[in-house]
Amino acid sequence: MTTYNKHFITLSLALIIVFFANISLGSVAIPITEVFKSLFHLSVENTAWNFIIQDYRLPKALTAVMVGSGLSVCGLLMQTLFRNPLAGPFVLGVSSGASLGVALLIMGAAGFGGILGTALLGTWSLVIAAGLGSFLVMLAVLAVTVRVKDTMAILIIGLMFGSVTAAIVGVLAYFSPAEQLQQYIFWSFGSLGNNSWEGMLVLFICFIAGLSMSIFTIKPLNALLLGENYAKSQGLNIAKSRLIILIATCILAGAVTAFAGPIAFIGLAVPHITRQIFTTASHHILIPAVTLSGAIIMLICDSIAQIPFTDYTLPINAITSLVGAPVVIWLLVRKRKLLF
């Protein structure tokens, strides 16, 4: 058995363990045996536990898996495409576009007033607004990609899109009442627990679509590691490959932001953590590895954010950065070099 196989087996077992631990832990501690019974539709000792697991904790855990995996794959794609270790899933401005969509909805809903204003602020309305914002920015980035041939120029343009949308959000926030501003800030903290089973289906479809496209880009990504000139000498269509990579990233990052809000750290750091564990630059290994690693880290962060055995819940965005950043710093100091 190769070292890589051992690592994959270890990660798979870790994912199963943290997945069930995440469902078990919370303000109400549920024994693992009862979790298994509920998941396999057996008789559960406490009917309230069954409701908590099926309607809240299971969707939240599955959302955490897709969010962590999706953002990690996005980060890997962007870091390879732009050959920049600081590139993440949101460098294209997709997250900022989602934030602008939500800001326009929340801070503009008061203008409609009454029942209509309340209806506009429903869960699905926020998802649709974030999705539309992401989609419009994605279209703008892809339109630029067709005209601009320099990869680094695309990176800079994506950052400029993000700056423009962030500026518009800032202006809206400046003139908004405290109540609307607070609601927007709460959304920006990120949340894994507001997703229904219908929302899960939409997120799953986007996740599978983006992940499938990422798998088809493995060969181009490996060629790009040695530079665009080398990739061209191998017969790679740079423009086509770059377009597919960008579309995959936009689909994954846009869907995650729409359903969970802007989640920091995961997309930037997980690829680096995975490279330190697997010590390889091959995307045949890295894409499945970051998929597993991202899901595990997201589940761990969510378990910590729940503050088990208490009624308090911390913002998931704060936990991903507070827990993850020291780990990355420690790994890089210990290894003394980036495998990139």
C-alpha positions as a Markdown table, in Angstrom:
| # | Residue | x | y | z |
|---|---|---|---|---|
| 1 | Met | 0.0 | 0.0 | 0.0 |
| 2 | Thr | 1.4 | 3.4 | -1.0 |
| 3 | Thr | 1.8 | 6.3 | 1.3 |
| 4 | Tyr | -0.9 | 8.2 | -0.6 |
| 5 | Asn | -3.4 | 5.3 | -0.2 |
| 6 | Lys | -2.7 | 5.4 | 3.6 |
| 7 | His | -3.3 | 9.1 | 3.7 |
| 8 | Phe | -6.6 | 8.7 | 1.8 |
| 9 | Ile | -7.8 | 5.9 | 4.1 |
| 10 | Thr | -6.9 | 8.0 | 7.1 |
| 11 | Leu | -8.7 | 11.1 | 5.8 |
| 12 | Ser | -11.8 | 9.0 | 4.9 |
| 13 | Leu | -12.0 | 7.5 | 8.4 |
| 14 | Ala | -11.4 | 11.0 | 9.9 |
| 15 | Leu | -14.3 | 12.4 | 7.8 |
| 16 | Ile | -16.7 | 9.7 | 9.0 |
| 17 | Ile | -15.7 | 10.2 | 12.6 |
| 18 | Val | -16.0 | 14.0 | 12.5 |
| 19 | Phe | -19.2 | 13.8 | 10.5 |
| 20 | Phe | -21.0 | 11.8 | 13.2 |
| 21 | Ala | -19.4 | 13.7 | 16.0 |
| 22 | Asn | -20.7 | 16.9 | 14.4 |
| 23 | Ile | -24.2 | 15.5 | 14.4 |
| 24 | Ser | -23.9 | 14.3 | 18.0 |
| 25 | Leu | -22.5 | 17.5 | 19.5 |
| 26 | Gly | -24.5 | 20.6 | 20.2 |
| 27 | Ser | -26.6 | 22.4 | 22.8 |
| 28 | Val | -28.3 | 19.0 | 23.2 |
| 29 | Ala | -25.8 | 16.1 | 23.3 |
| 30 | Ile | -27.1 | 13.1 | 21.5 |
| 31 | Pro | -25.4 | 9.7 | 21.9 |
| 32 | Ile | -23.7 | 8.3 | 18.8 |
| 33 | Thr | -25.9 | 5.2 | 18.9 |
| 34 | Glu | -29.0 | 7.3 | 18.8 |
| 35 | Val | -27.6 | 9.2 | 15.8 |
| 36 | Phe | -27.1 | 5.9 | 13.9 |
| 37 | Lys | -30.6 | 4.8 | 14.8 |
| 38 | Ser | -32.1 | 8.1 | 13.5 |
| 39 | Leu | -30.0 | 8.0 | 10.3 |
| 40 | Phe | -31.1 | 4.5 | 9.5 |
| 41 | His | -34.7 | 5.2 | 10.5 |
| 42 | Leu | -34.8 | 3.0 | 13.5 |
| 43 | Ser | -36.6 | 3.6 | 16.7 |
| 44 | Val | -35.0 | 6.5 | 18.6 |
| 45 | Glu | -35.2 | 6.8 | 22.4 |
| 46 | Asn | -36.2 | 10.4 | 22.3 |
| 47 | Thr | -38.5 | 11.6 | 19.5 |
| 48 | Ala | -37.1 | 15.2 | 19.9 |
| 49 | Trp | -33.6 | 13.8 | 19.1 |
| 50 | Asn | -34.9 | 12.4 | 15.9 |
| 51 | Phe | -36.3 | 15.8 | 14.9 |
| 52 | Ile | -33.1 | 17.6 | 15.8 |
| 53 | Ile | -31.0 | 15.2 | 13.7 |
| 54 | Gln | -33.2 | 14.9 | 10.7 |
| 55 | Asp | -34.3 | 18.5 | 10.3 |
| 56 | Tyr | -31.3 | 20.5 | 11.6 |
| 57 | Arg | -28.1 | 18.7 | 12.3 |
| 58 | Leu | -27.9 | 16.3 | 9.3 |
| 59 | Pro | -28.6 | 19.1 | 6.7 |
| 60 | Lys | -26.1 | 21.3 | 8.5 |
| 61 | Ala | -23.4 | 18.6 | 8.5 |
| 62 | Leu | -24.0 | 17.8 | 4.8 |
| 63 | Thr | -23.8 | 21.5 | 4.0 |
| 64 | Ala | -20.5 | 21.7 | 5.9 |
| 65 | Val | -19.1 | 18.9 | 3.8 |
| 66 | Met | -20.1 | 20.5 | 0.5 |
| 67 | Val | -19.0 | 24.0 | 1.6 |
| 68 | Gly | -15.6 | 22.8 | 2.9 |
| 69 | Ser | -14.9 | 20.6 | -0.1 |
| 70 | Gly | -16.2 | 23.2 | -2.7 |
| 71 | Leu | -14.2 | 26.1 | -1.3 |
| 72 | Ser | -11.0 | 24.0 | -1.0 |
| 73 | Val | -11.2 | 22.8 | -4.6 |
| 74 | Cys | -11.8 | 26.4 | -5.7 |
| 75 | Gly | -8.7 | 27.6 | -3.8 |
| 76 | Leu | -6.6 | 24.8 | -5.4 |
| 77 | Leu | -7.8 | 25.8 | -8.9 |
| 78 | Met | -7.1 | 29.5 | -8.4 |
| 79 | Gln | -3.7 | 28.9 | -6.8 |
| 80 | Thr | -2.6 | 26.8 | -9.7 |
| 81 | Leu | -4.1 | 28.9 | -12.5 |
| 82 | Phe | -2.6 | 32.1 | -11.2 |
| 83 | Arg | 0.5 | 30.5 | -9.7 |
| 84 | Asn | -0.1 | 32.5 | -6.6 |
| 85 | Pro | -0.2 | 30.9 | -3.1 |
| 86 | Leu | -2.4 | 33.8 | -1.8 |
| 87 | Ala | -5.1 | 33.2 | -4.4 |
| 88 | Gly | -8.4 | 31.9 | -3.0 |
| 89 | Pro | -11.9 | 31.0 | -4.3 |
| 90 | Phe | -13.1 | 34.7 | -4.0 |
| 91 | Val | -10.3 | 36.5 | -6.0 |
| 92 | Leu | -12.6 | 36.7 | -9.0 |
| 93 | Gly | -15.1 | 38.9 | -7.0 |
| 94 | Val | -17.8 | 36.2 | -6.9 |
| 95 | Ser | -18.2 | 36.6 | -3.1 |
| 96 | Ser | -18.3 | 40.3 | -3.4 |
| 97 | Gly | -21.0 | 40.0 | -6.0 |
| 98 | Ala | -23.1 | 37.8 | -3.7 |
| 99 | Ser | -22.6 | 40.3 | -0.9 |
| 100 | Leu | -23.8 | 43.1 | -3.1 |
| 101 | Gly | -26.9 | 41.2 | -4.1 |
| 102 | Val | -27.7 | 40.5 | -0.4 |
| 103 | Ala | -26.9 | 44.1 | 0.5 |
| 104 | Leu | -29.2 | 45.5 | -2.1 |
| 105 | Leu | -32.0 | 43.2 | -0.9 |
| 106 | Ile | -31.6 | 43.8 | 2.8 |
| 107 | Met | -30.9 | 47.5 | 2.7 |
| 108 | Gly | -33.4 | 48.1 | 0.0 |
| 109 | Ala | -36.3 | 46.0 | 1.4 |
| 110 | Ala | -37.3 | 48.7 | 3.8 |
| 111 | Gly | -38.3 | 50.9 | 0.9 |
| 112 | Phe | -41.1 | 48.4 | 0.1 |
| 113 | Gly | -42.3 | 48.4 | 3.7 |
| 114 | Gly | -44.8 | 46.2 | 5.5 |
| 115 | Ile | -45.6 | 42.6 | 4.5 |
| 116 | Leu | -43.9 | 42.9 | 1.1 |
| 117 | Gly | -40.6 | 44.1 | 2.7 |
| 118 | Thr | -40.8 | 41.1 | 5.1 |
| 119 | Ala | -41.4 | 38.7 | 2.3 |
| 120 | Leu | -38.5 | 40.0 | 0.3 |
| 121 | Leu | -36.2 | 39.1 | 3.3 |
| 122 | Gly | -37.1 | 35.4 | 3.3 |
| 123 | Thr | -34.4 | 32.7 | 3.3 |
| 124 | Trp | -34.9 | 31.9 | -0.4 |
| 125 | Ser | -34.9 | 35.6 | -1.3 |
| 126 | Leu | -31.4 | 36.0 | 0.3 |
| 127 | Val | -30.2 | 32.9 | -1.6 |
| 128 | Ile | -31.6 | 34.1 | -4.9 |
| 129 | Ala | -30.1 | 37.6 | -4.3 |
| 130 | Ala | -26.7 | 36.2 | -3.5 |
| 131 | Gly | -26.9 | 33.8 | -6.4 |
| 132 | Leu | -27.8 | 36.5 | -8.9 |
| 133 | Gly | -25.0 | 38.8 | -7.6 |
| 134 | Ser | -22.5 | 36.0 | -8.0 |
| 135 | Phe | -23.8 | 35.1 | -11.4 |
| 136 | Leu | -23.6 | 38.6 | -12.7 |
| 137 | Val | -20.0 | 39.0 | -11.5 |
| 138 | Met | -19.2 | 35.6 | -13.0 |
| 139 | Leu | -20.6 | 36.7 | -16.4 |
| 140 | Ala | -18.5 | 39.9 | -16.2 |
| 141 | Val | -15.3 | 38.0 | -15.4 |
| 142 | Leu | -15.9 | 35.5 | -18.2 |
| 143 | Ala | -16.6 | 38.3 | -20.7 |
| 144 | Val | -13.3 | 39.8 | -19.7 |
| 145 | Thr | -11.6 | 36.4 | -20.0 |
| 146 | Val | -12.6 | 36.1 | -23.7 |
| 147 | Arg | -10.9 | 39.5 | -24.4 |
| 148 | Val | -7.9 | 39.4 | -22.1 |
| 149 | Lys | -5.2 | 36.8 | -22.7 |
| 150 | Asp | -3.0 | 37.5 | -19.8 |
| 151 | Thr | -3.8 | 35.3 | -16.8 |
| 152 | Met | -2.4 | 37.8 | -14.2 |
| 153 | Ala | -4.5 | 40.6 | -15.8 |
| 154 | Ile | -7.6 | 38.5 | -15.2 |
| 155 | Leu | -6.6 | 38.1 | -11.5 |
| 156 | Ile | -6.2 | 41.9 | -11.2 |
| 157 | Ile | -9.5 | 42.6 | -12.9 |
| 158 | Gly | -11.2 | 40.1 | -10.6 |
| 159 | Leu | -9.8 | 41.9 | -7.6 |
| 160 | Met | -11.1 | 45.2 | -9.1 |
| 161 | Phe | -14.6 | 43.8 | -9.5 |
| 162 | Gly | -14.4 | 42.8 | -5.8 |
| 163 | Ser | -13.3 | 46.3 | -4.9 |
| 164 | Val | -16.1 | 48.0 | -6.8 |
| 165 | Thr | -18.8 | 45.8 | -5.4 |
| 166 | Ala | -17.4 | 46.2 | -1.9 |
| 167 | Ala | -17.4 | 50.0 | -2.3 |
| 168 | Ile | -21.1 | 49.9 | -3.3 |
| 169 | Val | -21.9 | 47.8 | -0.3 |
| 170 | Gly | -20.0 | 50.3 | 1.9 |
| 171 | Val | -22.1 | 53.2 | 0.5 |
| 172 | Leu | -25.3 | 51.3 | 1.1 |
| 173 | Ala | -24.3 | 50.4 | 4.6 |
| 174 | Tyr | -23.4 | 54.0 | 5.4 |
| 175 | Phe | -26.9 | 55.2 | 4.6 |
| 176 | Ser | -28.8 | 52.2 | 6.1 |
| 177 | Pro | -30.6 | 52.0 | 9.5 |
| 178 | Ala | -28.9 | 50.1 | 12.3 |
| 179 | Glu | -31.4 | 47.2 | 12.0 |
| 180 | Gln | -30.8 | 46.5 | 8.4 |
| 181 | Leu | -27.0 | 46.9 | 8.8 |
| 182 | Gln | -27.1 | 44.4 | 11.6 |
| 183 | Gln | -29.0 | 41.9 | 9.5 |
| 184 | Tyr | -26.5 | 42.2 | 6.7 |
| 185 | Ile | -23.5 | 41.8 | 9.1 |
| 186 | Phe | -25.1 | 38.6 | 10.5 |
| 187 | Trp | -25.4 | 37.2 | 7.0 |
| 188 | Ser | -21.7 | 38.1 | 6.3 |
| 189 | Phe | -20.7 | 36.0 | 9.4 |
| 190 | Gly | -21.7 | 32.9 | 7.4 |
| 191 | Ser | -24.0 | 30.2 | 8.5 |
| 192 | Leu | -24.4 | 26.5 | 7.8 |
| 193 | Gly | -27.6 | 25.9 | 9.7 |
| 194 | Asn | -30.2 | 27.8 | 7.6 |
| 195 | Asn | -30.4 | 25.3 | 4.7 |
| 196 | Ser | -33.5 | 23.3 | 4.0 |
| 197 | Trp | -33.6 | 20.0 | 2.2 |
| 198 | Glu | -34.8 | 21.8 | -1.0 |
| 199 | Gly | -31.8 | 24.2 | -0.7 |
| 200 | Met | -29.5 | 21.2 | -0.1 |
| 201 | Leu | -30.6 | 19.7 | -3.4 |
| 202 | Val | -29.8 | 22.9 | -5.3 |
| 203 | Leu | -26.4 | 23.2 | -3.6 |
| 204 | Phe | -25.7 | 19.5 | -4.3 |
| 205 | Ile | -26.4 | 19.9 | -8.0 |
| 206 | Cys | -24.1 | 23.0 | -8.2 |
| 207 | Phe | -21.4 | 21.2 | -6.1 |
| 208 | Ile | -21.4 | 18.1 | -8.4 |
| 209 | Ala | -21.4 | 20.3 | -11.5 |
| 210 | Gly | -18.4 | 22.3 | -10.3 |
| 211 | Leu | -16.5 | 19.3 | -8.9 |
| 212 | Ser | -17.0 | 17.4 | -12.2 |
| 213 | Met | -15.6 | 20.3 | -14.2 |
| 214 | Ser | -12.7 | 20.5 | -11.8 |
| 215 | Ile | -11.9 | 16.8 | -12.4 |
| 216 | Phe | -11.8 | 17.4 | -16.2 |
| 217 | Thr | -9.2 | 20.1 | -15.7 |
| 218 | Ile | -6.7 | 17.8 | -13.9 |
| 219 | Lys | -4.4 | 17.4 | -16.9 |
| 220 | Pro | -4.4 | 21.1 | -17.9 |
| 221 | Leu | -3.7 | 22.0 | -14.2 |
| 222 | Asn | -0.7 | 19.7 | -14.1 |
| 223 | Ala | 0.6 | 21.2 | -17.3 |
| 224 | Leu | 0.1 | 24.8 | -16.0 |
| 225 | Leu | 2.3 | 24.0 | -13.0 |
| 226 | Leu | 5.3 | 24.2 | -15.4 |
| 227 | Gly | 4.1 | 27.5 | -17.0 |
| 228 | Glu | 1.8 | 28.5 | -19.8 |
| 229 | Asn | 4.6 | 28.2 | -22.4 |
| 230 | Tyr | 5.2 | 24.6 | -21.5 |
| 231 | Ala | 1.5 | 23.9 | -21.5 |
| 232 | Lys | 1.2 | 25.3 | -25.0 |
| 233 | Ser | 4.1 | 23.2 | -26.2 |
| 234 | Gln | 2.2 | 20.1 | -25.0 |
| 235 | Gly | -0.8 | 21.1 | -27.2 |
| 236 | Leu | -2.9 | 22.5 | -24.4 |
| 237 | Asn | -5.6 | 25.1 | -25.4 |
| 238 | Ile | -4.8 | 27.7 | -22.7 |
| 239 | Ala | -7.9 | 29.8 | -23.4 |
| 240 | Lys | -10.3 | 26.9 | -23.3 |
| 241 | Ser | -8.8 | 25.3 | -20.2 |
| 242 | Arg | -8.7 | 28.7 | -18.3 |
| 243 | Leu | -12.3 | 29.3 | -19.1 |
| 244 | Ile | -13.4 | 25.8 | -17.8 |
| 245 | Ile | -11.3 | 26.4 | -14.6 |
| 246 | Leu | -12.9 | 29.8 | -14.1 |
| 247 | Ile | -16.5 | 28.5 | -14.7 |
| 248 | Ala | -15.9 | 25.6 | -12.2 |
| 249 | Thr | -14.6 | 28.1 | -9.6 |
| 250 | Cys | -17.5 | 30.5 | -10.1 |
| 251 | Ile | -20.1 | 27.8 | -9.8 |
| 252 | Leu | -18.7 | 26.3 | -6.6 |
| 253 | Ala | -17.8 | 29.6 | -4.9 |
| 254 | Gly | -21.1 | 31.2 | -6.0 |
| 255 | Ala | -23.3 | 28.4 | -4.8 |
| 256 | Val | -21.5 | 28.1 | -1.5 |
| 257 | Thr | -21.7 | 31.9 | -0.8 |
| 258 | Ala | -25.4 | 31.9 | -1.8 |
| 259 | Phe | -26.3 | 29.2 | 0.7 |
| 260 | Ala | -23.8 | 29.6 | 3.5 |
| 261 | Gly | -22.6 | 33.2 | 3.2 |
| 262 | Pro | -18.9 | 34.3 | 2.6 |
| 263 | Ile | -16.8 | 31.7 | 4.5 |
| 264 | Ala | -13.2 | 32.8 | 5.0 |
| 265 | Phe | -9.9 | 30.9 | 5.3 |
| 266 | Ile | -11.0 | 27.4 | 4.0 |
| 267 | Gly | -10.3 | 28.0 | 0.3 |
| 268 | Leu | -7.0 | 29.7 | 0.9 |
| 269 | Ala | -5.5 | 27.5 | 3.5 |
| 270 | Val | -6.7 | 23.9 | 2.9 |
| 271 | Pro | -4.8 | 23.5 | -0.3 |
| 272 | His | -1.6 | 24.4 | 1.5 |
| 273 | Ile | -2.3 | 22.1 | 4.4 |
| 274 | Thr | -3.0 | 19.3 | 2.0 |
| 275 | Arg | 0.2 | 19.8 | 0.0 |
| 276 | Gln | 2.1 | 19.6 | 3.3 |
| 277 | Ile | 0.5 | 16.2 | 4.1 |
| 278 | Phe | 0.7 | 14.7 | 0.6 |
| 279 | Thr | 4.0 | 16.4 | -0.5 |
| 280 | Thr | 3.0 | 16.3 | -4.2 |
| 281 | Ala | 1.9 | 18.9 | -6.8 |
| 282 | Ser | -0.1 | 16.4 | -8.9 |
| 283 | His | -3.7 | 17.3 | -9.2 |
| 284 | His | -4.6 | 13.6 | -9.6 |
| 285 | Ile | -3.8 | 13.4 | -5.9 |
| 286 | Leu | -4.6 | 16.9 | -4.7 |
| 287 | Ile | -8.2 | 17.4 | -6.0 |
| 288 | Pro | -9.6 | 14.3 | -4.1 |
| 289 | Ala | -7.3 | 15.1 | -1.2 |
| 290 | Val | -8.5 | 18.7 | -0.7 |
| 291 | Thr | -12.1 | 17.6 | -1.2 |
| 292 | Leu | -11.7 | 15.3 | 1.9 |
| 293 | Ser | -9.5 | 17.7 | 3.9 |
| 294 | Gly | -11.8 | 20.7 | 3.3 |
| 295 | Ala | -14.9 | 18.7 | 4.5 |
| 296 | Ile | -13.0 | 17.5 | 7.6 |
| 297 | Ile | -11.8 | 21.0 | 8.6 |
| 298 | Met | -15.2 | 22.6 | 7.9 |
| 299 | Leu | -16.9 | 20.0 | 10.1 |
| 300 | Ile | -14.4 | 20.5 | 12.9 |
| 301 | Cys | -14.8 | 24.3 | 12.7 |
| 302 | Asp | -18.6 | 23.9 | 12.8 |
| 303 | Ser | -18.4 | 21.6 | 15.8 |
| 304 | Ile | -16.3 | 24.2 | 17.7 |
| 305 | Ala | -18.6 | 27.0 | 16.6 |
| 306 | Gln | -21.6 | 25.2 | 18.2 |
| 307 | Ile | -19.9 | 25.4 | 21.6 |
| 308 | Pro | -21.1 | 21.9 | 22.6 |
| 309 | Phe | -23.3 | 21.5 | 25.7 |
| 310 | Thr | -24.2 | 25.3 | 25.7 |
| 311 | Asp | -26.9 | 27.4 | 24.0 |
| 312 | Tyr | -24.3 | 29.7 | 22.4 |
| 313 | Thr | -23.1 | 29.6 | 18.8 |
| 314 | Leu | -20.2 | 31.5 | 17.4 |
| 315 | Pro | -19.9 | 32.9 | 13.8 |
| 316 | Ile | -18.5 | 30.2 | 11.6 |
| 317 | Asn | -16.4 | 32.7 | 9.8 |
| 318 | Ala | -14.5 | 33.7 | 13.0 |
| 319 | Ile | -13.9 | 30.0 | 13.9 |
| 320 | Thr | -12.5 | 29.1 | 10.4 |
| 321 | Ser | -9.9 | 31.9 | 10.7 |
| 322 | Leu | -9.1 | 31.5 | 14.4 |
| 323 | Val | -8.6 | 27.7 | 14.2 |
| 324 | Gly | -7.1 | 27.5 | 10.8 |
| 325 | Ala | -4.6 | 30.3 | 10.6 |
| 326 | Pro | -2.4 | 29.1 | 13.4 |
| 327 | Val | -2.4 | 25.6 | 11.9 |
| 328 | Val | -1.2 | 26.9 | 8.6 |
| 329 | Ile | 1.5 | 29.1 | 10.2 |
| 330 | Trp | 2.7 | 26.1 | 12.2 |
| 331 | Leu | 2.9 | 23.9 | 9.2 |
| 332 | Leu | 4.7 | 26.4 | 7.1 |
| 333 | Val | 7.2 | 27.2 | 9.9 |
| 334 | Arg | 7.9 | 23.5 | 10.4 |
| 335 | Lys | 8.2 | 22.7 | 6.7 |
| 336 | Arg | 10.0 | 25.9 | 5.9 |
| 337 | Lys | 8.8 | 26.0 | 2.3 |
| 338 | Leu | 5.6 | 26.0 | 0.2 |
| 339 | Leu | 5.1 | 23.0 | -2.0 |
| 340 | Phe | 3.9 | 24.9 | -5.0 |
